[in-house]
Amino acid sequence: GVSGMFVTDKQAVVDPGFIVSIMVDDIRATIQQIEDFGCEIVRPLGFHPTELIAHFRDPGGNLLGLYQEPG
């Protein structure tokens, strides 16, 4: 299991050396939830030819990724 929280009063990491990605079961539904919460999708689903990934900014402005296993 993994736990965590968003901390919005810290400086955002907008250009990281790596991107922390969250594995999800349904990337399309997760993208919709992210947009519903008002967060920005930075690189939409489909920019990578062989994997289901997308990048977004969390409420604090940090750049994060989503990943769903293909197939």
PyMOL commands that place a pseudoatom at each C-alpha (Angstrom):
pseudoatom trace, name=CA, resn=GLY, resi=1, chain=A, elem=C, hetatm=0, pos=[0.000, 0.000, 0.000]
pseudoatom trace, name=CA, resn=VAL, resi=2, chain=A, elem=C, hetatm=0, pos=[0.938, 3.596, -0.549]
pseudoatom trace, name=CA, resn=SER, resi=3, chain=A, elem=C, hetatm=0, pos=[-0.244, 6.640, 1.326]
pseudoatom trace, name=CA, resn=GLY, resi=4, chain=A, elem=C, hetatm=0, pos=[0.310, 10.335, 0.876]
pseudoatom trace, name=CA, resn=MET, resi=5, chain=A, elem=C, hetatm=0, pos=[-1.250, 13.750, 0.600]
pseudoatom trace, name=CA, resn=PHE, resi=6, chain=A, elem=C, hetatm=0, pos=[-1.019, 16.978, -1.334]
pseudoatom trace, name=CA, resn=VAL, resi=7, chain=A, elem=C, hetatm=0, pos=[0.861, 19.770, 0.448]
pseudoatom trace, name=CA, resn=THR, resi=8, chain=A, elem=C, hetatm=0, pos=[0.008, 23.025, -1.297]
pseudoatom trace, name=CA, resn=ASP, resi=9, chain=A, elem=C, hetatm=0, pos=[2.170, 25.499, 0.645]
pseudoatom trace, name=CA, resn=LYS, resi=10, chain=A, elem=C, hetatm=0, pos=[5.530, 24.285, -0.721]
pseudoatom trace, name=CA, resn=GLN, resi=11, chain=A, elem=C, hetatm=0, pos=[7.294, 25.380, -3.894]
pseudoatom trace, name=CA, resn=ALA, resi=12, chain=A, elem=C, hetatm=0, pos=[6.142, 23.329, -6.890]
pseudoatom trace, name=CA, resn=VAL, resi=13, chain=A, elem=C, hetatm=0, pos=[8.545, 21.031, -8.747]
pseudoatom trace, name=CA, resn=VAL, resi=14, chain=A, elem=C, hetatm=0, pos=[7.754, 22.055, -12.304]
pseudoatom trace, name=CA, resn=ASP, resi=15, chain=A, elem=C, hetatm=0, pos=[10.853, 20.753, -14.119]
pseudoatom trace, name=CA, resn=PRO, resi=16, chain=A, elem=C, hetatm=0, pos=[11.983, 17.607, -12.302]
pseudoatom trace, name=CA, resn=GLY, resi=17, chain=A, elem=C, hetatm=0, pos=[14.875, 15.405, -13.289]
pseudoatom trace, name=CA, resn=PHE, resi=18, chain=A, elem=C, hetatm=0, pos=[12.386, 12.536, -13.287]
pseudoatom trace, name=CA, resn=ILE, resi=19, chain=A, elem=C, hetatm=0, pos=[8.595, 12.192, -13.161]
pseudoatom trace, name=CA, resn=VAL, resi=20, chain=A, elem=C, hetatm=0, pos=[6.890, 10.251, -10.395]
pseudoatom trace, name=CA, resn=SER, resi=21, chain=A, elem=C, hetatm=0, pos=[4.038, 8.310, -12.005]
pseudoatom trace, name=CA, resn=ILE, resi=22, chain=A, elem=C, hetatm=0, pos=[0.947, 6.867, -10.380]
pseudoatom trace, name=CA, resn=MET, resi=23, chain=A, elem=C, hetatm=0, pos=[-0.228, 3.494, -11.702]
pseudoatom trace, name=CA, resn=VAL, resi=24, chain=A, elem=C, hetatm=0, pos=[-3.997, 3.483, -12.269]
pseudoatom trace, name=CA, resn=ASP, resi=25, chain=A, elem=C, hetatm=0, pos=[-6.551, 0.922, -13.428]
pseudoatom trace, name=CA, resn=ASP, resi=26, chain=A, elem=C, hetatm=0, pos=[-8.439, 3.313, -15.750]
pseudoatom trace, name=CA, resn=ILE, resi=27, chain=A, elem=C, hetatm=0, pos=[-6.323, 6.189, -17.048]
pseudoatom trace, name=CA, resn=ARG, resi=28, chain=A, elem=C, hetatm=0, pos=[-9.169, 7.845, -18.969]
pseudoatom trace, name=CA, resn=ALA, resi=29, chain=A, elem=C, hetatm=0, pos=[-11.387, 7.999, -15.868]
pseudoatom trace, name=CA, resn=THR, resi=30, chain=A, elem=C, hetatm=0, pos=[-8.459, 9.269, -13.802]
pseudoatom trace, name=CA, resn=ILE, resi=31, chain=A, elem=C, hetatm=0, pos=[-7.711, 12.029, -16.332]
pseudoatom trace, name=CA, resn=GLN, resi=32, chain=A, elem=C, hetatm=0, pos=[-11.364, 13.074, -16.165]
pseudoatom trace, name=CA, resn=GLN, resi=33, chain=A, elem=C, hetatm=0, pos=[-11.213, 13.230, -12.354]
pseudoatom trace, name=CA, resn=ILE, resi=34, chain=A, elem=C, hetatm=0, pos=[-8.023, 15.313, -12.508]
pseudoatom trace, name=CA, resn=GLU, resi=35, chain=A, elem=C, hetatm=0, pos=[-9.674, 17.759, -14.907]
pseudoatom trace, name=CA, resn=ASP, resi=36, chain=A, elem=C, hetatm=0, pos=[-12.854, 17.840, -12.778]
pseudoatom trace, name=CA, resn=PHE, resi=37, chain=A, elem=C, hetatm=0, pos=[-10.712, 18.966, -9.825]
pseudoatom trace, name=CA, resn=GLY, resi=38, chain=A, elem=C, hetatm=0, pos=[-9.352, 21.816, -11.969]
pseudoatom trace, name=CA, resn=CYS, resi=39, chain=A, elem=C, hetatm=0, pos=[-5.850, 20.447, -12.467]
pseudoatom trace, name=CA, resn=GLU, resi=40, chain=A, elem=C, hetatm=0, pos=[-3.962, 20.804, -15.759]
pseudoatom trace, name=CA, resn=ILE, resi=41, chain=A, elem=C, hetatm=0, pos=[-3.203, 17.884, -18.068]
pseudoatom trace, name=CA, resn=VAL, resi=42, chain=A, elem=C, hetatm=0, pos=[0.267, 18.783, -19.374]
pseudoatom trace, name=CA, resn=ARG, resi=43, chain=A, elem=C, hetatm=0, pos=[0.803, 15.875, -21.790]
pseudoatom trace, name=CA, resn=PRO, resi=44, chain=A, elem=C, hetatm=0, pos=[-2.417, 14.147, -22.753]
pseudoatom trace, name=CA, resn=LEU, resi=45, chain=A, elem=C, hetatm=0, pos=[-2.986, 10.448, -23.156]
pseudoatom trace, name=CA, resn=GLY, resi=46, chain=A, elem=C, hetatm=0, pos=[-1.575, 9.255, -26.447]
pseudoatom trace, name=CA, resn=PHE, resi=47, chain=A, elem=C, hetatm=0, pos=[1.724, 11.146, -26.662]
pseudoatom trace, name=CA, resn=HIS, resi=48, chain=A, elem=C, hetatm=0, pos=[3.622, 7.868, -26.112]
pseudoatom trace, name=CA, resn=PRO, resi=49, chain=A, elem=C, hetatm=0, pos=[3.156, 5.223, -28.839]
pseudoatom trace, name=CA, resn=THR, resi=50, chain=A, elem=C, hetatm=0, pos=[3.431, 2.012, -26.770]
pseudoatom trace, name=CA, resn=GLU, resi=51, chain=A, elem=C, hetatm=0, pos=[2.262, 2.852, -23.249]
pseudoatom trace, name=CA, resn=LEU, resi=52, chain=A, elem=C, hetatm=0, pos=[-0.778, 4.480, -21.669]
pseudoatom trace, name=CA, resn=ILE, resi=53, chain=A, elem=C, hetatm=0, pos=[0.705, 7.505, -19.918]
pseudoatom trace, name=CA, resn=ALA, resi=54, chain=A, elem=C, hetatm=0, pos=[-0.186, 11.150, -19.297]
pseudoatom trace, name=CA, resn=HIS, resi=55, chain=A, elem=C, hetatm=0, pos=[1.370, 13.997, -17.306]
pseudoatom trace, name=CA, resn=PHE, resi=56, chain=A, elem=C, hetatm=0, pos=[-0.476, 16.462, -15.091]
pseudoatom trace, name=CA, resn=ARG, resi=57, chain=A, elem=C, hetatm=0, pos=[0.061, 19.168, -12.484]
pseudoatom trace, name=CA, resn=ASP, resi=58, chain=A, elem=C, hetatm=0, pos=[-1.268, 18.505, -8.987]
pseudoatom trace, name=CA, resn=PRO, resi=59, chain=A, elem=C, hetatm=0, pos=[-3.060, 21.209, -6.942]
pseudoatom trace, name=CA, resn=GLY, resi=60, chain=A, elem=C, hetatm=0, pos=[0.345, 22.564, -5.823]
pseudoatom trace, name=CA, resn=GLY, resi=61, chain=A, elem=C, hetatm=0, pos=[1.635, 22.799, -9.418]
pseudoatom trace, name=CA, resn=ASN, resi=62, chain=A, elem=C, hetatm=0, pos=[3.952, 19.761, -9.237]
pseudoatom trace, name=CA, resn=LEU, resi=63, chain=A, elem=C, hetatm=0, pos=[4.450, 17.753, -12.418]
pseudoatom trace, name=CA, resn=LEU, resi=64, chain=A, elem=C, hetatm=0, pos=[3.345, 14.106, -12.015]
pseudoatom trace, name=CA, resn=GLY, resi=65, chain=A, elem=C, hetatm=0, pos=[2.570, 11.203, -14.316]
pseudoatom trace, name=CA, resn=LEU, resi=66, chain=A, elem=C, hetatm=0, pos=[-0.145, 8.592, -14.767]
pseudoatom trace, name=CA, resn=TYR, resi=67, chain=A, elem=C, hetatm=0, pos=[0.494, 5.091, -16.051]
pseudoatom trace, name=CA, resn=GLN, resi=68, chain=A, elem=C, hetatm=0, pos=[-1.830, 2.259, -17.038]
pseudoatom trace, name=CA, resn=GLU, resi=69, chain=A, elem=C, hetatm=0, pos=[-0.459, -1.051, -18.219]
pseudoatom trace, name=CA, resn=PRO, resi=70, chain=A, elem=C, hetatm=0, pos=[-1.229, -1.470, -21.942]
pseudoatom trace, name=CA, resn=GLY, resi=71, chain=A, elem=C, hetatm=0, pos=[-3.660, -4.157, -22.977]
for i in range(1, 71): cmd.bond("trace and resi %d" % i, "trace and resi %d" % (i + 1))
show_as sticks, trace
zoom trace
